[in-house]
Amino acid sequence: MKNINPLGLFDEYLLLERLTKLKDPLVKLEAHIDWQLFAPILEVAFNKPANRNHMG
């Protein structure tokens, strides 16, 4: 089914703002987890030639 209401310019920002007000657990995780620790692992996983054919 075709999406009859595509996202507008500020929809993503407004959604994040609303989730933050609702105490979204992902916002809490963001404050406590250094996501850069995962960057080297993801670089290796996404740069393997075998994985390039299966990437979406």
Backbone as ProteinMPNN parsed JSONL, in Angstrom:
{"seq_chain_A": "MKNINPLGLFDEYLLLERLTKLKDPLVKLEAHIDWQLFAPILEVAFNKPANRNHMG", "coords_chain_A": {"N_chain_A": [[0.835, -1.179, 0.0], [0.508, 2.183, -0.8], [2.104, 4.929, 0.793], [0.188, 7.494, 1.868], [0.673, 9.771, 3.245], [3.456, 11.149, 3.17], [6.562, 11.667, 4.95], [7.245, 14.873, 6.256], [9.358, 17.82, 6.21], [10.061, 18.442, 8.898], [9.079, 16.347, 10.371], [10.48, 14.092, 11.404], [12.087, 15.267, 13.374], [10.092, 16.296, 15.074], [8.857, 13.932, 15.887], [10.941, 12.683, 17.311], [11.226, 14.571, 19.348], [8.736, 14.309, 20.62], [8.88, 11.624, 21.488], [10.993, 11.872, 23.282], [9.871, 13.458, 25.284], [8.093, 11.619, 26.261], [9.653, 9.987, 27.73], [11.378, 8.183, 26.33], [13.095, 5.144, 26.196], [15.348, 4.822, 24.571], [16.543, 7.306, 24.452], [17.542, 7.551, 27.004], [19.431, 5.492, 26.949], [21.202, 6.543, 25.081], [22.491, 8.484, 26.549], [24.134, 7.01, 28.186], [25.669, 5.166, 26.784], [28.54, 4.751, 24.871], [28.495, 4.961, 21.682], [30.42, 4.981, 19.743], [32.225, 3.026, 20.291], [31.378, 0.805, 18.934], [31.862, 1.315, 16.298], [34.337, 0.426, 14.96], [33.859, -2.351, 14.776], [31.553, -2.462, 13.226], [32.516, -1.299, 10.903], [34.298, -3.259, 9.955], [32.48, -5.349, 9.526], [30.759, -4.296, 7.546], [32.476, -3.765, 5.466], [33.438, -6.097, 4.428], [33.986, -8.011, 1.561], [32.29, -10.217, 0.996], [29.957, -9.547, 2.274], [28.939, -7.405, 0.893], [27.18, -8.05, -1.186], [24.861, -8.69, 0.098], [23.818, -6.519, 1.321], [21.344, -4.108, 2.177]], "CA_chain_A": [[0.0, 0.0, 0.0], [1.28, 3.419, -0.92], [1.981, 5.857, 1.918], [-0.471, 8.704, 1.382], [1.169, 10.897, 4.029], [4.911, 11.05, 3.307], [7.133, 12.505, 6.003], [7.602, 16.228, 5.889], [10.693, 18.286, 6.54], [10.329, 18.449, 10.336], [8.371, 15.25, 11.03], [11.402, 13.261, 12.182], [12.457, 16.041, 14.554], [8.94, 16.369, 15.97], [8.676, 12.609, 16.452], [11.979, 12.503, 18.329], [10.884, 15.451, 20.463], [7.603, 13.711, 21.322], [9.374, 10.437, 22.183], [11.815, 12.33, 24.394], [8.948, 13.889, 26.34], [7.453, 10.42, 26.804], [10.715, 9.232, 28.408], [11.8, 7.104, 25.451], [14.278, 4.485, 26.755], [16.516, 4.988, 23.705], [17.184, 8.564, 24.823], [18.312, 7.242, 28.216], [20.591, 4.701, 26.528], [22.119, 7.453, 24.39], [23.255, 9.208, 27.559], [25.022, 6.122, 28.936], [26.435, 4.262, 25.923], [29.42, 5.369, 23.879], [28.239, 4.191, 20.472], [31.629, 4.945, 18.92], [32.914, 1.765, 20.555], [30.918, -0.185, 17.969], [32.228, 1.741, 14.947], [35.311, -0.463, 14.298], [33.232, -3.646, 14.505], [30.646, -2.272, 12.097], [33.343, -1.04, 9.711], [34.78, -4.551, 9.467], [31.344, -6.13, 9.037], [30.193, -3.735, 6.323], [33.481, -3.652, 4.415], [33.808, -7.414, 3.925], [33.448, -8.202, 0.2], [31.208, -11.197, 0.99], [28.743, -8.935, 2.782], [28.464, -6.341, 0.004], [26.079, -8.515, -2.012], [23.666, -8.899, 0.915], [23.448, -5.269, 1.993], [20.101, -3.528, 1.657]], "C_chain_A": [[0.877, 1.239, 0.0], [1.03, 4.323, 0.285], [1.392, 7.168, 1.411], [-0.031, 9.952, 2.135], [2.687, 10.789, 4.19], [5.414, 12.014, 4.379], [7.507, 13.873, 5.451], [8.986, 16.584, 6.403], [11.015, 18.157, 8.032], [9.69, 17.278, 11.069], [9.291, 14.388, 11.891], [11.809, 13.977, 13.468], [11.307, 16.07, 15.558], [8.659, 15.023, 16.623], [9.693, 12.352, 17.558], [11.681, 13.353, 19.559], [9.75, 14.853, 21.287], [8.033, 12.467, 22.097], [10.225, 10.816, 23.395], [10.939, 12.764, 25.557], [8.264, 12.705, 27.003], [8.443, 9.503, 27.518], [11.107, 7.988, 27.609], [13.065, 6.457, 26.007], [15.52, 4.632, 25.877], [17.255, 6.287, 24.015], [18.042, 8.348, 26.07], [19.57, 6.447, 27.857], [21.651, 5.585, 25.868], [23.025, 8.179, 25.381], [24.309, 8.334, 28.231], [25.928, 5.242, 28.078], [27.259, 5.074, 24.93], [29.342, 4.53, 22.604], [29.457, 4.111, 19.561], [32.446, 3.682, 19.167], [32.556, 0.703, 19.514], [31.351, 0.138, 16.54], [33.252, 0.813, 14.286], [34.713, -1.824, 13.928], [32.324, -3.538, 13.286], [31.408, -2.001, 10.809], [33.819, -2.354, 9.107], [33.625, -5.332, 8.849], [30.832, -5.609, 7.702], [31.2, -3.592, 5.195], [33.967, -4.997, 3.896], [33.192, -7.584, 2.536], [32.282, -9.189, 0.15], [29.887, -10.567, 1.434], [28.163, -7.889, 1.829], [27.261, -6.773, -0.825], [24.772, -8.627, -1.24], [23.214, -7.632, 1.623], [22.204, -4.682, 1.334], [20.236, -2.1, 1.277]], "O_chain_A": [[1.87, 1.315, 0.724], [-0.104, 4.466, 0.742], [2.02, 7.872, 0.62], [-0.328, 11.069, 1.712], [3.158, 10.374, 5.249], [4.784, 13.03, 4.674], [8.014, 14.004, 4.337], [9.691, 15.744, 6.961], [12.137, 17.797, 8.387], [9.758, 17.227, 12.297], [8.913, 13.996, 12.995], [11.867, 13.36, 14.532], [11.523, 15.888, 16.756], [8.264, 14.972, 17.788], [9.337, 11.855, 18.626], [11.866, 12.899, 20.688], [9.794, 14.884, 22.517], [7.605, 12.268, 23.234], [10.173, 10.141, 24.424], [11.25, 12.458, 26.709], [7.896, 12.775, 28.176], [8.106, 8.372, 27.87], [11.16, 6.883, 28.148], [14.035, 7.168, 26.271], [16.639, 4.572, 26.387], [18.473, 6.355, 23.854], [19.138, 8.897, 26.178], [20.646, 6.701, 28.399], [22.849, 5.393, 26.076], [24.187, 8.455, 25.083], [25.276, 8.853, 28.789], [26.862, 4.633, 28.599], [26.746, 5.959, 24.245], [30.033, 3.521, 22.468], [29.511, 3.245, 18.688], [33.274, 3.31, 18.335], [33.352, -0.198, 19.247], [31.21, -0.707, 15.656], [33.051, 0.439, 13.131], [35.034, -2.379, 12.877], [32.325, -4.414, 12.421], [30.984, -2.432, 9.737], [33.753, -2.545, 7.893], [33.77, -5.911, 7.772], [30.503, -6.399, 6.816], [30.806, -3.32, 4.061], [34.823, -5.04, 3.012], [32.001, -7.328, 2.354], [31.371, -9.015, -0.659], [28.818, -11.008, 1.013], [26.993, -7.529, 1.959], [26.404, -5.946, -1.137], [23.697, -8.658, -1.838], [22.304, -7.682, 2.451], [22.03, -4.747, 0.117], [19.269, -1.487, 0.825]]}, "name": "protein", "num_of_chains": 1, "seq": "MKNINPLGLFDEYLLLERLTKLKDPLVKLEAHIDWQLFAPILEVAFNKPANRNHMG"}
